[in-house]
């Protein structure tokens, strides 16, 4: 079993076609060597002081490091990468008006690391989300080459359409082998896991994941990238972090320490010192049938 690989000239539709079929796709050579070096230099100091995982799932010989939107300008650029972001938006569009960042995490798998158990990322929300809703779009950027020996991500193509209790046979599994600078894209429903590292060198990947604007994020972006840091970002990135309403009324706040007469409930953008960009996507008209008086001042 193999994963389909596209080149960097692929369109979002090309990627979506492969992902519909397999639940995953590789796009090769998306970022060049200079960008790769810069990105690696920005995240390495944080990885060096990160402890190994606490169990077999997080990996006892694997370091997972977060807060990368706040820590790394290069990561911010990758979160906004046109092909990936456009594909993520289109992939999740049937289930949401707006997408948000779900997590940022480097995954550094050391030699001797066992394979992670196969899983579907959507189970982070338990089994509460109806099967027909796909809640997650994942990207795993290769910062080193990903090989069969050094822990390239294991994936079971097509398993996003399986019954959740079906077990994968060994010959149904592929590995996301790809050169550094390539990206592995996969859905929240496809079976996958970090691979065993039987090589002498470690494997470094950057996991940037998107989810539906109305769901709880795995990495809490308001804590990992608080307002005083997010304030300097471009509006589109701020909104991806969650500094905008996830749907009509979702995500408003009241500042408990700075009471301004005549003002109380505010949209998230106010925490960044700006007003929402009016895109007209959420209107009160859609909510008129509901009693939601708490949002009257929004
Ligand atoms: Fe996973």
Boltz pocket constraint, residues with backbone or C-beta under 6 A from the ligand:
constraints:
  - pocket:
      binder: B
      contacts: [[A, 119], [A, 120], [A, 121], [A, 192], [A, 193]]
      max_distance: 6.0
